[in-house]
Amino acid sequence: MKLKILEIIKAQLKEHPDYEVFITGHSLGAALATLCGFEFSHNLNNNITVVSFASPRVGNQNFKDAFDAKENLKHYRVTNDRDAITAAPMIFYKHVGINIVLSENKCELYKKYEYGWFKYSLFYCFSVSEHNTKLYYNRLCKHVW
């Protein structure tokens, strides 16, 4: 008998009701982690934390509002400063969560979109090389945040 992942998680949380759920991914995996966290937040009472790396946008304004309204859901979105994937898709899509922006010289934290539209447009985020997982890892290790 095959069990779906949500059923497995529910069974584990029944045995360990104080557990929290953490979901992570890079790029497409980050987009899927964001969607998965949102889905889980509707089906579980436990706290859910999504940590995404290099995520593209995954939903429109209605999705963003619903995501931000979930009390048991947190999202830390880690981005390299000029990663082109984080600027896509541009029209009608919104980022969710708290953004941790990494660059060679610094690490910045943006809560709930304290930056303008330009920061995550293709005018600013144009570097495909900044999408590299090794660069994400090196910058995370380099900065105290």
Residue pairs with C-beta under 8 A, 6 or more apart in sequence:
3 11
6 39
6 40
6 43
9 21
9 40
9 44
10 43
10 44
12 19
13 19
13 21
13 44
13 46
17 46
19 46
20 46
20 47
20 48
20 49
21 37
21 40
21 44
21 46
21 47
21 48
21 49
22 48
22 49
22 50
22 51
23 33
23 36
23 37
23 40
23 48
23 49
23 50
23 51
24 30
24 33
24 50
24 51
24 52
24 53
25 31
25 32
25 33
25 52
25 53
25 55
26 52
26 53
26 54
26 133
26 136
27 53
27 54
27 55
27 56
27 85
27 131
28 56
30 52
30 53
30 54
30 55
30 56
30 77
31 52
31 55
31 56
31 58
33 50
33 51
33 52
33 55
34 50
34 52
34 55
34 58
34 67
34 75
34 96
34 97
35 58
36 50
37 48
37 49
37 50
37 73
37 75
38 63
38 66
38 67
38 70
38 73
40 48
41 48
41 70
41 72
41 73
42 70
44 72
45 72
46 72
47 72
47 73
47 74
48 72
48 73
48 74
49 73
49 74
49 75
49 76
50 73
50 74
50 75
50 76
50 97
51 75
51 76
51 78
52 75
52 76
52 77
52 78
52 97
53 78
53 79
53 133
53 136
54 78
54 79
54 80
54 83
54 85
54 86
54 131
54 133
54 136
55 77
55 79
55 85
55 86
55 95
56 85
56 86
56 88
56 89
56 93
57 88
57 89
57 90
57 93
57 94
57 95
58 93
58 96
59 67
59 93
59 94
59 96
60 92
60 93
60 94
61 92
61 94
63 94
63 96
64 94
64 95
64 96
67 73
67 75
67 96
67 97
68 96
68 112
74 97
74 98
75 96
75 97
75 98
76 97
76 98
76 100
77 95
77 96
77 97
77 98
77 99
77 100
78 99
78 100
78 102
78 136
78 140
79 86
79 99
79 100
79 101
79 102
80 86
80 101
80 102
80 103
80 127
80 130
80 131
80 135
80 136
80 139
81 101
81 102
81 103
81 130
82 124
82 125
82 126
82 127
82 130
83 125
83 127
83 130
83 131
84 122
84 125
84 126
84 127
84 128
84 130
84 131
85 131
86 95
86 120
86 125
87 120
87 121
87 122
87 124
87 125
87 126
88 122
90 121
90 122
95 113
95 120
98 109
98 110
98 111
98 112
99 109
99 110
99 115
100 107
100 108
100 109
100 110
100 145
101 107
101 108
101 109
101 110
102 136
102 139
102 140
102 143
103 139
104 139
106 143
107 139
107 143
107 144
107 145
109 145
118 124
119 125
129 135
